[in-house]
Amino acid sequence: MRIVKICESCKNEFIAKKTTSKTCSDACAKRLYKLNQRNTKIAHTEMRTEIKRSPMAIITKDQIETIQAKENLTLKDAAILLNISSLTLRRWILSGKVRSNKVGKKHSIRQQDLFLS
């Protein structure tokens, strides 16, 4: 039985000895393996990047309206309204640009104080 296939690495035709063969030689198999490993790492990195960016992107209009209805905001809610990171807002609070009340370890920010700064 002769099985003619096309090598996934070099795109040349070859006669496969098994039905599961993907490459024409050991060198092409190694190249294909390295390419697959590289693509897997790139996909994993892109997925991690999306996860880091996702909290701002997932917020819906309903959630924003709910946040706007509150009088006192948490650090995250205020950061969402200002479209900045919570770390930046924390720096602004420490420098005195934004006033906040600290309840235990949590910051409570009045919505009026956000837009006066």
TAWO-V330151 format. One record per pair of residues at least 12 apart in sequence whose C-alpha atoms are under 10 Angstrom apart, sorted by sequence separation. I is the first residue (numbers start at 1). J is the second residue. D is the distance in whole Angstrom. If there is no record, write none. Layout:
i-><I | I>
j-><J | J>
d-><D | D>
This chain:
i-><2 | 3 | 4 | 11 | 12 | 74 | 75 | 98 | 2 | 3 | 4 | 8 | 9 | 10 | 11 | 64 | 67 | 68 | 76 | 99 | 100 | 1 | 2 | 3 | 5 | 7 | 8 | 9 | 10 | 63 | 67 | 75 | 76 | 93 | 99 | 100 | 1 | 2 | 3 | 4 | 6 | 7 | 8 | 9 | 10 | 75 | 98 | 99 | 1 | 2 | 3 | 5 | 6 | 7 | 8 | 9 | 64 | 65 | 93 | 97 | 98 | 1 | 2 | 5 | 6 | 7 | 11 | 63 | 64 | 90 | 97 | 98 | 99 | 3 | 5 | 6 | 7 | 9 | 10 | 75 | 98 | 99 | 5 | 9 | 10 | 97 | 98 | 8 | 9 | 97 | 7 | 8 | 9 | 10 | 59 | 96 | 7 | 9 | 10 | 8 | 9 | 56 | 8 | 9 | 56 | 7 | 55 | 75 | 92 | 9 | 74 | 56 | 73 | 56 | 72 | 56 | 72 | 78 | 81 | 75 | 76 | 78 | 74 | 75 | 77 | 78 | 82 | 74 | 75 | 78 | 81 | 82 | 73 | 74 | 75 | 77 | 72 | 73 | 74 | 79 | 72 | 73 | 74 | 78 | 71 | 72 | 73 | 74 | 71 | 72 | 73 | 71 | 72 | 70 | 71 | 72 | 70 | 71 | 72 | 73 | 69 | 68 | 67>
j-><14 | 15 | 16 | 23 | 24 | 86 | 87 | 110 | 15 | 16 | 17 | 21 | 22 | 23 | 24 | 77 | 80 | 81 | 89 | 112 | 113 | 15 | 16 | 17 | 19 | 21 | 22 | 23 | 24 | 77 | 81 | 89 | 90 | 107 | 113 | 114 | 16 | 17 | 18 | 19 | 21 | 22 | 23 | 24 | 25 | 90 | 113 | 114 | 17 | 18 | 19 | 21 | 22 | 23 | 24 | 25 | 80 | 81 | 109 | 113 | 114 | 18 | 19 | 22 | 23 | 24 | 28 | 80 | 81 | 107 | 114 | 115 | 116 | 21 | 23 | 24 | 25 | 27 | 28 | 93 | 116 | 117 | 24 | 28 | 29 | 116 | 117 | 28 | 29 | 117 | 28 | 29 | 30 | 31 | 80 | 117 | 29 | 31 | 32 | 31 | 32 | 79 | 32 | 33 | 80 | 32 | 80 | 100 | 117 | 35 | 100 | 83 | 100 | 84 | 100 | 85 | 101 | 108 | 111 | 106 | 107 | 109 | 106 | 107 | 109 | 110 | 114 | 107 | 108 | 111 | 114 | 115 | 107 | 108 | 109 | 111 | 107 | 108 | 109 | 114 | 108 | 109 | 110 | 114 | 108 | 109 | 110 | 111 | 109 | 110 | 111 | 110 | 111 | 110 | 111 | 112 | 111 | 112 | 113 | 114 | 111 | 111 | 111>
d-><10 | 5 | 6 | 9 | 8 | 10 | 9 | 10 | 6 | 5 | 9 | 10 | 8 | 8 | 9 | 9 | 9 | 8 | 9 | 10 | 8 | 10 | 7 | 7 | 9 | 9 | 6 | 6 | 8 | 10 | 8 | 7 | 10 | 9 | 6 | 9 | 10 | 8 | 8 | 10 | 10 | 6 | 6 | 8 | 10 | 8 | 7 | 8 | 9 | 9 | 7 | 8 | 8 | 4 | 8 | 10 | 8 | 10 | 10 | 10 | 6 | 10 | 10 | 8 | 8 | 5 | 10 | 10 | 7 | 9 | 9 | 9 | 10 | 10 | 8 | 8 | 9 | 9 | 7 | 10 | 9 | 9 | 9 | 6 | 10 | 10 | 6 | 8 | 7 | 6 | 8 | 9 | 9 | 9 | 9 | 10 | 9 | 7 | 9 | 10 | 6 | 10 | 7 | 9 | 7 | 10 | 9 | 9 | 10 | 9 | 10 | 8 | 10 | 9 | 10 | 9 | 10 | 9 | 9 | 8 | 10 | 7 | 8 | 6 | 9 | 9 | 8 | 6 | 7 | 8 | 9 | 9 | 8 | 5 | 7 | 10 | 10 | 6 | 6 | 10 | 6 | 5 | 9 | 8 | 10 | 5 | 6 | 10 | 8 | 5 | 7 | 6 | 6 | 9 | 6 | 9 | 8 | 8 | 10 | 10 | 9 | 8 | 10>
